[in-house]
Amino acid sequence: MDPAELSARILSEVRKIDQNPIMVCLDRAYFPDELHIHVTTDYAKRVVAHYDSPPLEEQADAIKVQLKTKALLRGGKELSVVLVDVGISEGITLFKIIPLLEERRIKIAGIVSGVTSINGEKNVREKFGYSITTVEPKTWATWKDERDLFLIDGTQVPKEAQRGTTRRFVQYTEWVDSDPYSKIRTEKLQEFGELCRDMNTRLLAELRELRANTAVVGEPISIPSLLGIGRALKSSNRF
C-alpha cells in the first residue's frame, strides 16, 4: 500500500476514536508532525530508542510535558492520546511503550495500526486490555517495511558497534533465512537477496541524481562483522 494512502486511512480510524486527536506515533516517518516515540528493535531483540533519539524514558517524559502544554491550550481539560503504529507483529514494542505511558499517567484512548497480526492483537488485549483498530484485516502473517526491502534500514546494532555518528544496521537480507515469518522458499533466498540489492543500488543512484543526502542512510554491517566486534569488546572487558 502507498505510504500516503496508509497514513490517510490510519488517520481516518484515529478520528473515529477522537475527532480532535493527539497521536503518539511509534514511527515518525508516517506522521512527522505529530508527537512520537522513535522506537526500534535491536539485534538482541530488545525494544530500544532509535539510534538518533533520546532514551525511551526521556521521550516518554517529553510526551508528558507536551500534553500538559496542550491541555492548557485546551482549557485545562485532561487529555488522552491515541497510539499509532504502522504495523504490529507480536506486540513486543507496545509491551514496552504502554507501561512507559501508563507510569506517567498518560491516558491511552485507543491504539491504531496499519497492519496487525492476530497474535499481536491478542497479546496486547490479554496483557493490557486494549483492542487494536487495524486498517488492514488482521492476519496470521507479519508485515515488512519497504525500507527493509530496499536495504536502507534494518536491525539496529548495539551502540558499541556504531561508528562515530554514522548509523550502522544489519540489512534484512542478512537474516531473512532465520525470520520465522518469512514465506520465501529456501531455493529463492539468493534470488530475493539479489532483487533487494538491485533495488537498493537503483534507489541510491536516483537519490544521488536528486542531490539527496544519502549519508543519512548509514552503513550496513554484516552479522559476522557484528559478532567479531562483540567478541573483541568482550575480550577487552568493554562489552
N, C-alpha and C positions, 0 to 999 in steps of 0.2 A: 504494500500500500504506500502511496505517496506520503512523505512526512507531513506535508501541509494538510492533506486530507485527514490523516490520522490525528493531527493536532486539533483540527476543527471538530472532528467527531468526539474527541475526548472532552473538549470544552463544552460541547452540547450536553454531554452526560453530566459534567460537573454542575452546569446551571440547572439541572433538574434537582440537584441537591440543595443548591443555594443560587438564587438569581444574581446576587452580588458577591460572588465567591472570593475567598482568599485561598489561593492554591499554594501548596508547598510541593514543589516538583522534585523528583529524585533524578532527573536528567535535564540539566539546564539547556541542552541543545534544542529541545522542543518548545519550551516556554521560557526564553531567556529573560523576559521582563517580569516574571513572577518570582515570588520567594522560592528558594530552592535549597536543598541539601545535596551537595555534589558528592555522590557516594559511588563506590565500585566494589568489586570483589577481587582480592589479590590472589597471587599464585597459590597461597596456602589456604584458599577458600574462606578467608576472613573478610568480613564486611568492614571496609575502611573508607576514609576520605580519599577523594581523587587526589592524585599526586600534587596538583597545584592549588589545593584547597586546605583551609584550617582543619584541625581535628573535628570529628563529628560532634563532639560535645560543645565545642566553640560555635559551630554552625547552628546547633540547636539553641544555644544561648542567644545568638543573633536573631533567630526567628522570634523568640520570646520578646526581645526588645522591640523589634519591628511591629509585632502585634500590639504592644502597648501604645505605640505611636499611632497606629491605625485606629485603635479603639478610641483614643482621644479625638481623632478627626471625625469619628462617627458618633460622637456624643457620649463617650464613655461606656458604651454597650460592650459586654463581654463577647469576644469574637471566637469563632471556631474556624478550623481550616479543613480543606479537602486535600487529602494526599493523592498525588498523581504520579504514576509511573508509566513508561511506555510499554513495559512488558513484565510479567511476573511468572517465574517458573515454579520455584518451590516456596517462595515467600520468605526466603532467608534474609533478604535485605530489610523487609518490613519487620522481621523479628528483632532487628537491631534498632530501626528508626522509631517504631511505635513507642517502645519504652522510653526512649530519649525525650520524646514529646510529652508523654504522659507524666514523666518525672517532673517536668516543668509546668504541669497543669495546663497544657495546651490541649484544648478540646478538639477531637477529630470528628467532623461531621460525616465523613464518608471517605471511601477510597475508590479511585477510578483508574483503570488500566486500559491500555490499548489492546494487549493480548494477554490472556490469563490461562494458566493451566488449571485443570480440575484439582490437581494436588495442591497447587499454590493457594487456591481459593479455600480449599478445605483446611489446610494447615493454619491459615490466618484466622478463619472463622472459629476453629476449635480453640486456638490459643488466646485470642483477644476478643472474640465475639463480633468482629466486623465482617460484614459481607462486602465483596468487591464487585463494583459495577464494571463490566468489561465491554469495550467497543466491539471486539470480535467475539464470536461464540467461544465458550470455554472449550478447551481441547486437552487431550492427554499429552500432546506434544509440547515442546518448548518453543521459544522464538529465538531468532538470531538477528542481531542488528546488522544493517548493511555496512556499518563502519568496520565490523569484524571481517566481513567477507571481502571488503576492499583492502583489508590489511592495514588500515590507518588507525586502528585501535585494537586493543586486545587485553589480555590479562595483566593487571598491574603487578610489578615486581617489588620486593621489599626496598625500602629507602637505601639500604646498604648497597644494593645493586644498581642504583641510579648513578648517572654520571654527570656531575655538576647540575646545571639547570636543564639538561636535555632529558626529556622523558623517555624512559625505556619501558618496553612492554613485550609480552610474548604473543605472537600472532596466532590466530585461531588454527591455521594450518599446522602448527607445531603440535597441537594436542587434539585435533579433531578425531583421531582414531580412538581416543580414550573418552570422548564425550558420550555419556550414557544416553543422550537424546539424539545423537547423530543418526540419521537414517541413510547415510551414504555407504554403499556396499564397499567392502574391503578392496575389491578389484578396481573400484572407481576413485579411490583416495588420491592416487597420483594425478589423475586427470583433474580432479577437483582442485588440488593444490596448484596445478599449472594454470587453471582458469582464474583462480584468485590472484595469483602473481601477475598474470597478464592484465587483469582489471586494475591492479594496483599501479603497474607501470603506466598504463594509459591515463589513469586518473591523475597521477602526479605530473605527467607530461602536460596535460591540459591545464592544470593549476599553475604550472610554471609559465605557460604561454599567457595566462591571465595575470601574471606577475603577483600571484598569491604567495604568501609566506608559508612555504611548505615545511619550514623548520619546526613549526608547531606540532607537526605530526609526531616527531620524535624519532627514536631509533629502536628498531626491533632487536630483540636479543633471543638467542636460541636457548632451548632448555638445557643442553649440555653446558653452554657458557654460564647460564644462571647457576647451575649446580656446582660448576667449578668455582665461581665466586663465593658461593656458600661454604664450600669446603675450605677455601683459602682463609675466609674470615673466621671460620670456626677454629682452624688451627692456630690463628693468631689471637684467639680469645676475644674477637670483636663482634661475634655473631651470637 
